[in-house]
Amino acid sequence: MRVQDVPGNRYQRSMQFLRLLGDALSWKTDRVALALFAHIATPQIRLTTDPNTLFFFLDHLDADVDHLVRMNELIRAHGGRDASPYPTEKVGAQSVGEPMRIVKP
């Protein structure tokens, strides 16, 4: 594929995009939730209208977000289960304020 390379890595570009998105929202009726995907999806920020929540999280996010992946690989190698406190099953659709429901296949 012939494309022009862009400066920075995916992490830096993602952080820049999230900050631009946060600045572009009106935050009056707009809401944001954030989940990270590093082998498993882990919710990081609940649905919020508070811009400080998003920017605080982005300011304190470590570039090495795959620490759970390495920990889970070690645990699985020794016959254990995932170390993630979050469910890895499919999660059903939910309304704001409802608890998370797990959909068993």
Secondary structure as GFF3:
##gff-version 3
##sequence-region A 1 105
A	DSSP	alpha_helix	10	24	.	.	.	ID=ss1
A	DSSP	beta_strand	32	37	.	.	.	ID=ss2
A	DSSP	beta_strand	41	48	.	.	.	ID=ss3
A	DSSP	alpha_helix	51	60	.	.	.	ID=ss4
A	DSSP	alpha_helix	67	77	.	.	.	ID=ss5
A	DSSP	beta_strand	90	91	.	.	.	ID=ss6
A	DSSP	beta_strand	102	103	.	.	.	ID=ss7
###
